[in-house]
Amino acid sequence: MQVQQTAKFKKAYKKLHVNQRQELNKALEIIIKDPTIGEQKKGDLSWLRVHKCNIINQLTLIGYQVDDQQLILVFVAFGPHENFYRDLK
């Protein structure tokens, strides 16, 4: 499976501290191993799956999209719950 990142995801990833990156990388590895682990959203965001994890004792949402036909996993965004879905619309 091919793994890609959006520009928004890359930009937010660069701003993290080293220990936050390590925690996020662990969560990303779990998603890569089993892309169906995240919750499929409904309505406007029906194309999105979201996995919830704790990064340095803070609930963090990781939004990603899976294309089963082309075997592509695209990490769209991550961040706290506040305004997460609004920013993706």
N, C-alpha and C positions, 0 to 999 in steps of 0.2 A: 504494500500500500504506500502510495506517495503522500508525503506530508508537506503541506504548505502553510504559510502564514500571511495574513493581510498586513498592509502597511501600518494600520492602527495597532495591531497586536505587537509588531516589531518595535514600534515607537514606545509603547507602554512597557515592554519587556526590558528595553535598554535603561529605563529609569529605576528599575528595581535594585535593591542592595543584593549583595552576593548571597546572603542567607535566604532571602526571599526567592531568588532565582533557583536555588537548590530545591526548595520546597515546591515551587511551581514546576520544575523539571520532573519531579517525582509524580506529580499529578498528571502531567502531560504523557508520561510513559504509561501510566495506567490507562489513559484514554486511547493511546495508540494500540495497546494490546487488545482492548475491547471497546471499540467505538460505540457500541450500543449501551454503554454504562450510563450515559447522560439521559436526561429527561427530554423527550421530544416536545417542543412547544406547539401551541395551537394558534390559529388566527393569522395575524399579520406575520408572525415569526415562525410559521410552520416549517420553514426550511432549516430552523436552528435546533440544535441540541445543546443542553446546558448541564454541566457537571459541577456540583458544589463540593468544595474542599476547604480545609483550613490552612491558611498560610500565616505562620507566626501569630496564631490565636485570633485570626480574623477570617470570617466567612468570606470566601472568594468564589465568584462564579466564573466558569470558563465556558465561553460560547464557541461552538464549532459546527461545521457542516460536513456531512459525509455524502459522497457520491459513489454509490455501490457499483454503478455500471462502469465507471472509469477508474475505480479504486483510488479515489483521492480523498484525503482528510485535510480540511482547511480550518485552521484555528483563526477565528474571527476576532474575538476580544476576550478580555478578562478584567475583573475588577470587583469591587464591593457591590452589594445588591442595590445600593442607592443609585437611581437613574440608569442602571445597567440596560434594562429593556428599552427605556425611552431613547437612549443614545443609539441603539441598534436599529430603530425604526426609520 
